[in-house]
Amino acid sequence: MNQSNVLPSTGASWRDYLELTKPKVVALMILTSVIGMYLATPGWVPLEILFFGNLGIALSAGAAAVINHVVDRQIDTIMARTQKRPVATGRVGPLQAISFAMVLGTMGMTTLFVLVNPLTAWLTFASLMGYAVVYTLILKRATPQNIVIGGLAGAAPPLLGWTAVTGHFESHGLLLVLIIFAWTPPHFWALAIHRKEEYAKADVPMLPVTHGEAYTKLHILLYTLIMLVVTMLPFLTGMSGGIYLIGAVVLGARFLYWAIALLRDSRPHAAIKTFRYSITYLMLLFVALLVDHYSIYFLH
């Protein structure tokens, strides 16, 4: 029996509760949210929206991450990457973790409803439920297409930032979601190849486990090509200019290099290197969007 199901939480520190929120993942989400805010306006984002909007989004994302720890605690004990997580080891009990998630989620939703706008609050709630329930509880264990379908929840932060500023949907905000949505499969499948044996041991139907590595590598390449086309759309629709285009082409060419190297098995440890580059890629791509957006101020 999994000890985390029966042991009370003992020796939990504030670091354990911080780890439950997946701070590195949340930080990347907030980066895209902040940039979504700035792209939504030709001027500068009001400080109260910048602060309270991202605070509410971060708290909600942290709540979803905590729920993920609880739902996946049995899987986490099997996989080397996750077996030292607080709930998996029993340092934090499931009930304590769920209570912590409820506090974070309530604070996040209240902040967004009261101090930002209801649309952003409802979209954030939908994203939280999409990740914590639809993906983690259902899709992850049900289909090898889990990350493709469930990736929509993780792609929401730039739209949340956009609506926090504008209070309504706009096509360019949705385009930012589409970029992350297309980026998610090659990003996560590269990690899934690297951790294939652990996913198989945990009985999680990730694509490399169900269809093999060759099939997954081909689909990483195909989704990378789709992603590169999608990242051209901000330029083609007039949302961004030449600075972004150059950045997108250069960064995309490097991503394509790793996808081909992975397919051809021409570089050692290509899977984990592709995964790591994909994180850098997304960060720099959104920075390129921001620099391009404000280039008129930089150049004058």
C-alpha positions as CSV (number, residue, x, y, z in Angstrom):
1,M,0.0,0.0,0.0
2,N,1.2,3.5,-0.8
3,Q,2.4,5.1,2.4
4,S,1.2,8.5,1.4
5,N,-2.4,7.2,1.7
6,V,-2.0,6.1,5.3
7,L,0.7,8.2,7.0
8,P,-0.2,11.6,8.5
9,S,1.9,14.5,7.3
10,T,5.0,14.7,9.4
11,G,7.9,17.1,9.2
12,A,6.3,19.2,6.4
13,S,8.1,22.5,5.9
14,W,7.1,25.6,4.0
15,R,9.4,24.3,1.2
16,D,7.2,21.2,0.9
17,Y,4.1,23.3,0.4
18,L,5.9,25.6,-2.1
19,E,7.0,22.5,-4.0
20,L,3.4,21.4,-4.2
21,T,2.6,24.5,-6.3
22,K,5.2,23.6,-8.9
23,P,6.8,27.1,-8.8
24,K,9.0,26.7,-11.9
25,V,6.0,25.7,-14.0
26,V,3.9,28.6,-12.5
27,A,6.7,31.0,-13.2
28,L,6.7,30.1,-16.9
29,M,2.9,30.5,-17.0
30,I,3.1,33.9,-15.4
31,L,5.8,35.0,-17.9
32,T,3.3,34.2,-20.7
33,S,0.5,35.9,-18.8
34,V,2.5,39.1,-18.2
35,I,3.4,39.2,-21.9
36,G,-0.2,38.6,-22.8
37,M,-1.1,41.6,-20.7
38,Y,1.4,43.9,-22.4
39,L,0.5,42.7,-25.9
40,A,-3.2,43.5,-25.2
41,T,-2.5,47.3,-25.0
42,P,-0.5,49.7,-27.0
43,G,0.5,51.5,-23.8
44,W,1.5,50.2,-20.4
45,V,-0.5,47.8,-18.2
46,P,-2.0,49.4,-15.1
47,L,0.0,48.4,-12.1
48,E,-3.0,47.1,-10.1
49,I,-4.0,44.8,-13.1
50,L,-0.4,43.7,-13.5
51,F,-0.1,42.8,-9.8
52,F,-3.5,41.4,-8.9
53,G,-4.1,39.7,-12.2
54,N,-0.9,37.7,-12.1
55,L,-1.3,37.1,-8.4
56,G,-4.7,35.6,-8.9
57,I,-3.6,33.5,-11.9
58,A,-0.5,32.3,-10.0
59,L,-2.5,31.3,-6.9
60,S,-5.0,29.4,-9.1
61,A,-2.3,27.7,-11.1
62,G,-0.6,26.7,-7.8
63,A,-3.9,25.2,-6.6
64,A,-4.2,23.1,-9.8
65,A,-0.6,21.9,-9.3
66,V,-1.4,20.8,-5.7
67,I,-4.4,18.8,-6.9
68,N,-2.1,17.2,-9.5
69,H,0.2,16.1,-6.7
70,V,-2.6,14.5,-4.8
71,V,-4.2,12.7,-7.8
72,D,-0.8,11.4,-9.1
73,R,0.6,10.4,-5.7
74,Q,0.6,6.7,-6.5
75,I,2.2,7.3,-10.0
76,D,4.7,9.6,-8.4
77,T,6.0,6.9,-6.0
78,I,6.9,4.8,-9.1
79,M,8.7,7.4,-11.2
80,A,12.2,8.5,-10.2
81,R,11.6,12.1,-11.3
82,T,8.6,12.4,-8.9
83,Q,9.1,9.9,-6.1
84,K,10.4,12.5,-3.6
85,R,7.4,14.8,-4.0
86,P,5.8,15.8,-0.6
87,V,2.5,13.9,-1.0
88,A,4.2,10.8,-2.6
89,T,6.6,10.5,0.4
90,G,3.9,11.3,3.0
91,R,5.5,14.5,4.2
92,V,2.2,16.2,3.4
93,G,-1.0,14.1,3.6
94,P,-3.6,14.2,0.8
95,L,-6.2,15.9,3.1
96,Q,-3.7,18.6,4.0
97,A,-2.8,19.1,0.4
98,I,-6.4,19.4,-0.8
99,S,-7.1,21.9,2.0
100,F,-4.1,23.9,0.9
101,A,-5.3,23.8,-2.8
102,M,-8.8,25.0,-1.7
103,V,-7.2,28.0,0.2
104,L,-5.0,28.9,-2.8
105,G,-7.9,28.5,-5.3
106,T,-10.3,30.5,-3.2
107,M,-7.7,33.3,-2.8
108,G,-6.9,33.3,-6.5
109,M,-10.6,33.3,-7.7
110,T,-11.5,36.0,-5.2
111,T,-8.6,38.2,-6.3
112,L,-9.6,37.9,-9.9
113,F,-13.3,38.4,-9.4
114,V,-13.0,41.4,-7.1
115,L,-9.9,43.2,-8.3
116,V,-9.6,42.2,-12.0
117,N,-12.8,41.1,-13.8
118,P,-15.2,38.2,-13.9
119,L,-14.3,37.0,-17.4
120,T,-10.7,36.4,-16.3
121,A,-11.8,34.7,-13.1
122,W,-14.1,32.3,-15.0
123,L,-11.5,31.5,-17.7
124,T,-8.9,30.9,-14.9
125,F,-11.4,28.6,-13.1
126,A,-12.0,26.7,-16.4
127,S,-8.3,26.4,-16.9
128,L,-7.8,25.1,-13.4
129,M,-10.5,22.5,-13.8
130,G,-9.2,21.5,-17.2
131,Y,-5.7,20.7,-15.8
132,A,-6.6,19.4,-12.4
133,V,-9.6,17.3,-13.3
134,V,-10.0,16.8,-17.1
135,Y,-6.3,16.2,-17.8
136,T,-4.9,14.8,-14.5
137,L,-7.8,12.8,-13.3
138,I,-9.3,11.6,-16.7
139,L,-7.2,12.0,-19.8
140,K,-3.8,11.2,-18.4
141,R,-4.8,7.7,-17.7
142,A,-7.3,7.2,-20.6
143,T,-5.6,8.0,-23.9
144,P,-2.1,8.6,-25.4
145,Q,-3.5,11.8,-26.8
146,N,-3.8,13.1,-23.3
147,I,-1.3,15.9,-23.6
148,V,-2.8,17.0,-27.0
149,I,-6.3,17.4,-25.6
150,G,-5.4,18.4,-22.1
151,G,-2.8,20.9,-23.3
152,L,-5.4,23.5,-23.9
153,A,-5.7,24.2,-20.2
154,G,-2.0,24.8,-19.9
155,A,-2.1,27.1,-22.9
156,A,-4.5,29.6,-21.3
157,P,-2.3,32.0,-19.3
158,P,-1.5,34.5,-22.1
159,L,-5.2,34.8,-22.8
160,L,-5.9,35.2,-19.1
161,G,-3.4,38.1,-19.1
162,W,-5.0,39.5,-22.2
163,T,-8.5,39.5,-20.8
164,A,-7.3,40.8,-17.4
165,V,-6.4,44.0,-19.3
166,T,-9.2,44.2,-21.9
167,G,-12.1,42.4,-20.2
168,H,-13.1,40.6,-23.4
169,F,-12.0,38.1,-26.0
170,E,-9.9,39.1,-28.9
171,S,-8.5,37.0,-31.8
172,H,-4.9,37.9,-31.1
173,G,-5.3,36.7,-27.5
174,L,-6.5,33.4,-28.8
175,L,-3.6,33.3,-31.1
176,L,-1.2,33.3,-28.2
177,V,-3.1,30.3,-26.8
178,L,-2.8,28.5,-30.1
179,I,1.0,28.9,-30.0
180,I,1.3,27.2,-26.7
181,F,-1.2,24.6,-27.7
182,A,0.9,23.6,-30.7
183,W,4.1,23.7,-28.6
184,T,2.9,21.4,-25.9
185,P,2.9,18.0,-27.7
186,P,6.6,18.2,-29.0
187,H,7.6,19.6,-25.6
188,F,6.0,16.9,-23.5
189,W,6.5,14.0,-25.8
190,A,10.2,14.6,-25.8
191,L,10.2,14.2,-22.0
192,A,7.9,11.1,-22.3
193,I,10.5,9.4,-24.5
194,H,13.2,10.2,-22.0
195,R,11.0,8.8,-19.2
196,K,9.4,6.0,-21.3
197,E,10.2,3.1,-19.0
198,E,8.9,4.9,-15.9
199,Y,5.6,5.8,-17.6
200,A,5.3,2.2,-18.7
201,K,6.0,1.0,-15.1
202,A,3.4,3.4,-13.8
203,D,0.9,2.2,-16.4
204,V,0.4,5.7,-17.9
205,P,-0.5,5.5,-21.6
206,M,1.9,8.1,-22.9
207,L,2.5,8.0,-26.7
208,P,6.0,6.3,-26.6
209,V,4.6,3.6,-24.3
210,T,1.5,2.8,-26.5
211,H,2.9,3.5,-30.0
212,G,6.7,3.2,-29.6
213,E,9.5,5.7,-29.8
214,A,9.8,5.9,-33.6
215,Y,6.1,6.8,-34.0
216,T,6.4,9.4,-31.2
217,K,9.6,11.0,-32.8
218,L,7.8,11.3,-36.1
219,H,4.9,13.0,-34.4
220,I,7.2,15.4,-32.5
221,L,8.6,16.4,-35.9
222,L,5.1,16.8,-37.4
223,Y,3.9,18.9,-34.5
224,T,7.0,21.0,-34.6
225,L,6.3,21.9,-38.2
226,I,2.7,22.8,-37.2
227,M,4.1,24.9,-34.4
228,L,6.4,26.7,-36.7
229,V,3.5,27.6,-39.0
230,V,1.4,28.8,-36.1
231,T,4.2,31.0,-34.8
232,M,4.3,32.8,-38.1
233,L,0.7,33.9,-37.6
234,P,1.4,36.9,-35.3
235,F,3.5,38.4,-38.2
236,L,1.1,37.4,-41.0
237,T,-1.9,38.9,-39.1
238,G,-0.1,42.1,-38.4
239,M,0.0,41.5,-34.6
240,S,3.8,41.6,-34.7
241,G,6.6,42.9,-37.0
242,G,10.0,42.0,-38.3
243,I,11.8,41.7,-34.9
244,Y,9.4,39.0,-33.8
245,L,9.6,37.3,-37.2
246,I,13.4,37.0,-37.1
247,G,13.2,35.7,-33.5
248,A,10.5,33.2,-34.4
249,V,12.5,31.9,-37.4
250,V,15.8,31.6,-35.6
251,L,14.3,29.9,-32.5
252,G,12.1,27.7,-34.7
253,A,15.0,26.6,-36.8
254,R,16.8,25.4,-33.6
255,F,13.7,23.5,-32.5
256,L,13.4,21.9,-35.9
257,Y,17.1,20.9,-35.6
258,W,16.4,19.1,-32.4
259,A,13.3,17.4,-33.7
260,I,15.2,16.1,-36.7
261,A,18.1,15.0,-34.5
262,L,15.7,13.1,-32.3
263,L,14.0,11.4,-35.2
264,R,17.3,10.4,-36.7
265,D,18.8,9.5,-33.3
266,S,21.9,11.5,-34.4
267,R,22.6,13.2,-31.1
268,P,23.1,11.6,-27.6
269,H,20.4,12.3,-25.1
270,A,18.4,14.0,-27.8
271,A,15.0,13.6,-26.1
272,I,15.9,15.4,-22.9
273,K,17.9,18.0,-24.7
274,T,14.8,18.6,-27.0
275,F,12.7,18.9,-23.9
276,R,15.0,21.4,-22.2
277,Y,15.4,23.5,-25.4
278,S,11.6,23.6,-25.8
279,I,11.3,25.5,-22.5
280,T,14.0,28.0,-23.5
281,Y,12.3,28.3,-26.9
282,L,8.9,29.3,-25.5
283,M,10.3,31.8,-23.0
284,L,12.4,33.5,-25.8
285,L,9.6,33.4,-28.3
286,F,7.3,35.3,-25.9
287,V,10.1,37.7,-25.1
288,A,10.5,38.3,-28.8
289,L,6.8,39.1,-29.0
290,L,7.2,41.7,-26.2
291,V,10.3,43.3,-27.6
292,D,8.7,43.6,-31.0
293,H,5.5,45.1,-29.5
294,Y,7.4,47.9,-27.7
295,S,10.1,48.3,-30.4
296,I,8.5,51.6,-31.4
297,Y,9.4,53.0,-28.0
298,F,12.9,51.5,-28.1
299,L,13.6,52.9,-31.5
300,H,12.4,56.4,-30.9
